[in-house]
Amino acid sequence: MKALIASLFLVLMADGVTLTDQEEARAQALMREIRCVACENEPISQSASDIATNMRERVRRMVADGASDAEVRAWFAERYGEFVLFRPEVKGPADWLLWGAPFALLVTGGLAAFLIARARSTQGEPVEPVEPEALQDE
């Protein structure tokens, strides 16, 4: 009788969502794409914080309710900001500039270093050394 009451209590207290294998795989993939807001640069799939636990449960609940991956990402981005996504959406020219500028600077710096090195190697005739005796004769 005690075991029956205890199991009934556990079932009633269980708040988790039951997912199929495909839904769980989808939820796990989404959890690797969403950043924990308490832990810097750690996905919610690996974080042990309480908020990450709540975020994982929310992802599972949304997947169980039939939300698409884009809808799940949009919900978290709306609630916590674009920072929560490891791969934020590129929306316009400012975002392209933000993502492309480091690569453009790297290529420009490499090209400048190459041109400077090339100019130094072809700057002119080498200077011939002067013997000390030649300087004393003058």
C-alpha positions in Angstrom: 0.0 0.0 0.0 2.8 2.4 0.9 4.5 1.6 -2.4 1.3 2.4 -4.3 0.9 5.7 -2.6 4.6 6.6 -3.1 4.4 5.8 -6.8 1.1 7.7 -7.2 2.8 10.7 -5.4 5.8 10.5 -7.8 3.6 10.4 -10.8 1.6 13.4 -9.7 4.8 15.3 -8.8 6.5 14.5 -12.1 6.4 17.5 -14.3 8.4 16.2 -17.2 7.3 15.8 -20.7 7.5 12.4 -22.4 9.0 12.6 -25.9 9.5 10.1 -28.7 13.1 9.3 -29.7 12.9 11.7 -32.7 11.5 14.5 -30.6 14.1 14.0 -27.9 16.9 14.1 -30.6 15.4 17.3 -31.9 15.1 18.8 -28.5 18.8 17.8 -27.7 19.9 19.5 -30.9 18.1 22.6 -30.0 19.5 22.6 -26.5 23.0 22.6 -28.0 22.1 25.7 -30.0 20.7 27.7 -27.0 23.1 29.4 -24.6 22.5 29.3 -20.9 21.9 32.8 -19.6 23.6 32.1 -16.3 26.7 30.3 -17.6 28.7 32.2 -20.1 29.2 30.4 -23.4 27.8 27.1 -22.3 24.8 25.5 -24.0 21.8 24.6 -21.8 22.4 20.9 -22.7 25.6 21.0 -20.6 24.8 23.5 -17.9 23.9 22.4 -14.4 22.3 25.7 -13.4 18.6 25.9 -12.3 17.7 28.2 -15.1 19.2 25.9 -17.7 17.1 23.1 -16.2 14.0 25.3 -16.7 15.1 26.2 -20.2 15.6 22.5 -21.2 12.2 21.7 -19.8 10.7 24.5 -21.9 12.4 23.2 -25.1 11.0 19.7 -24.4 7.5 21.1 -23.8 7.6 23.2 -27.0 8.8 20.2 -29.0 6.1 18.0 -27.5 3.5 20.7 -28.4 4.7 20.6 -32.1 6.6 23.8 -32.3 9.2 24.0 -35.1 12.9 24.6 -34.5 12.5 28.2 -35.7 9.6 28.8 -33.4 11.6 27.5 -30.4 14.6 29.6 -31.3 12.4 32.7 -31.8 10.7 32.2 -28.4 14.0 32.1 -26.6 15.4 35.1 -28.6 12.3 37.1 -27.9 12.5 36.3 -24.2 16.2 36.5 -23.6 17.6 38.4 -26.6 19.7 37.4 -29.6 22.6 36.6 -27.2 20.9 33.4 -26.1 21.4 31.9 -29.6 24.8 30.5 -30.5 24.0 31.2 -34.2 21.9 34.4 -34.3 20.0 35.2 -37.4 21.6 37.5 -39.9 19.0 40.1 -40.8 20.6 43.0 -42.7 23.7 44.9 -43.8 24.7 45.8 -40.3 24.8 42.1 -39.3 26.7 41.2 -42.4 29.2 43.9 -41.6 29.5 42.6 -38.0 30.1 39.0 -39.1 32.2 39.8 -42.1 34.4 42.6 -40.8 36.9 40.4 -38.9 37.5 38.3 -42.0 37.9 41.3 -44.1 40.4 42.8 -41.7 42.3 39.6 -41.6 42.6 39.4 -45.4 43.5 43.1 -45.5 46.2 42.7 -42.9 47.7 39.7 -44.6 47.8 41.5 -47.9 49.4 44.6 -46.3 52.1 42.4 -44.6 52.8 40.6 -47.9 53.1 43.9 -49.8 55.4 45.4 -47.1 57.6 42.4 -47.1 57.8 42.4 -50.9 58.7 46.1 -51.0 61.5 45.6 -48.4 63.0 42.8 -50.4 63.2 44.8 -53.6 64.1 48.3 -52.3 67.3 48.8 -54.2 70.9 47.9 -54.6 72.6 46.6 -51.5 75.2 49.0 -50.0 78.8 47.9 -50.3 80.8 47.9 -47.0 83.6 50.5 -46.7 86.9 49.4 -45.4 88.3 51.4 -42.4 91.5 52.1 -44.3 89.6 53.9 -47.0 88.0 56.3 -44.5 91.4 57.3 -43.1 92.9 58.2 -46.5 90.4 61.0 -47.0 
